Amino acid sequence: MHTRVDTIVVGAGLAGALSTFWLSKTQQVLLLEAQAERSGASQIAAGIVNPFAGLRGKPMWRGLQALASLDTLVAEADAQQHYNQCGVLRPAVSRVQVASFRAVAEAYPDHATWMAAEAVCARYAGVSAPYGALRLYGGGLVDTPGLIDAALASAMRQGAAIKAGARVVSWKSAAEAVHVTTHDGQRYTASRVLLCLGSGYVAFETLRTLNLHRTKGQIVRVRRPVHYDLTMPLSAHGYVVPIQDDLLVGTTYDRDFTTEAPTPEASARILRAASAMVPGLDRLNPLSAMAGIRVGVPGTRLPMVGSLDDRVWVFTGLGSKGLLFASLLAQMVPSLLAEPHSIPPEIRVTYANSKHLSR
Ligand SMILES: Cc1cc2nc3c(=O)[nH]c(=O)nc-3n(C[C@H](O)[C@H](O)[C@H](O)COP(=O)(O)OP(=O)(O)OC[C@H]3O[C@@H](n4cnc5c(N)ncnc54)[C@H](O)[C@@H]3O)c2cc1C
């Protein structure tokens, strides 16, 4: 089989699926995914959307724009049922953080309110926030697999072709086109390829030269305590996310992992840490645990988008903010591919051991 399209997207996680959604509005797109759709980190993302992340709670890079992009995506892909715009509660963990959080609440009164410890205690049963908490109104909780499925269904209606079980093993740029080969010997041709491989980049020597690193995260599912009725995510000592009758509790940040599988030790550590926010969590038995690998750009905590040559592009490095960064950048991908000079300098391709910026 020999197919020629405008763009081949590789990888159906958040980066690849949302890029396919936006690109297929104006182009012929073929999406190749090694396994089932969204089988990488996106499959297990806890679903928190918080543009005021980080220790100080300041807005992340283009965070409010990213929130608007997510809203647009949800509306256009008819994915409203997968996004609960409930906001996020961020208990402070120290007096220093109290000062930062109060400043954020003052600077962004439309987005955040400071709540004293007593107010948190009175309002949210089962939550412990001895220093008080920042109540964020934007963002909330996304069912990530549901959002990806909705984006892919819309992309297919727009004409995109999607092939699961197609692991890309190589690509080769030529003067007129790029040729992509999958594990079963199938060859596909396009004007360009957009690699959205998540942690799968390590399989390719050329991509291992990029300034990327992999971090293992784990989440644990426990039965929701009867007294706990908070319906929004909690984020401080890790996070706690309500999901049906259960809670998802995460996460660990492990760079030197020896197994990609979840471990009981990490589950115990996660529940111990989160019990500072929800007392008693450390006494619950895990119902299940999942681990995944997210990819980040060392030193920037920003994603990476750009070309390796005229026809081969990468979109990766979403880190722990996959939902916001993927929403923001996937919407920009069609114009970035057309005008590489418009790529914001902060997110251009960089290589390990070098500050070199590509085109
Ligand atoms: C435990 C955990 C919790 C998280 N919680 C949150 C959260 O609450 N909120 C948030 O915003 N973010 C969260 N994240 C981060 C988020 O999951 C990631 O940033 C995001 O999913 C990365 O998306 P991606 O598309 O870059 O990569 P992935 O989701 O890993 O997708 C890559 C895809 O490429 C495919 N692939 C790889 N190699 C090939 C190949 N050779 N050929 C074809 N296909 C290939 C893979 O099968 C996979 O489907 C969390 C991450 C982890 C690990």
The ligand as an ORCA input file, in Angstrom:
! r2SCAN-3c Opt
* xyz 0 1
  C       0.947      9.525     36.109
  C       0.738     10.710     35.209
  C      -0.291     11.612     35.507
  C      -0.486     12.732     34.692
  N      -1.503     13.599     34.999
  C      -1.706     14.696     34.222
  C      -2.752     15.605     34.517
  O      -3.487     15.431     35.491
  N      -2.905     16.695     33.708
  C      -2.112     16.907     32.620
  O      -2.312     17.913     31.922
  N      -1.115     16.057     32.305
  C      -0.884     14.959     33.077
  N       0.120     14.086     32.790
  C       0.983     14.394     31.638
  C       0.343     13.931     30.334
  O      -0.113     12.615     30.497
  C       1.379     14.005     29.221
  O       1.956     15.288     29.142
  C       0.744     13.731     27.864
  O      -0.129     12.633     27.941
  C       1.798     13.469     26.808
  O       1.151     13.304     25.580
  P       1.977     12.894     24.297
  O       1.017     12.836     23.185
  O       3.172     13.785     24.163
  O       2.594     11.451     24.637
  P       1.841     10.067     24.869
  O       0.534     10.233     25.507
  O       2.836      9.187     25.550
  O       1.549      9.545     23.410
  C       2.539      9.078     22.542
  C       1.901      8.088     21.588
  O       2.836      7.770     20.569
  C       2.774      6.398     20.312
  N       4.063      5.992     19.715
  C       5.284      5.984     20.313
  N       6.228      5.552     19.456
  C       5.582      5.286     18.287
  C       6.016      4.804     17.013
  N       7.298      4.496     16.770
  N       5.096      4.651     16.012
  C       3.787      4.968     16.245
  N       3.329      5.414     17.436
  C       4.204      5.579     18.448
  C       2.511      5.773     21.677
  O       1.956      4.460     21.564
  C       1.539      6.769     22.279
  O       0.187      6.457     22.014
  C       0.350     12.947     33.560
  C       1.353     12.029     33.257
  C       1.549     10.912     34.061
  C       2.638      9.946     33.712
*
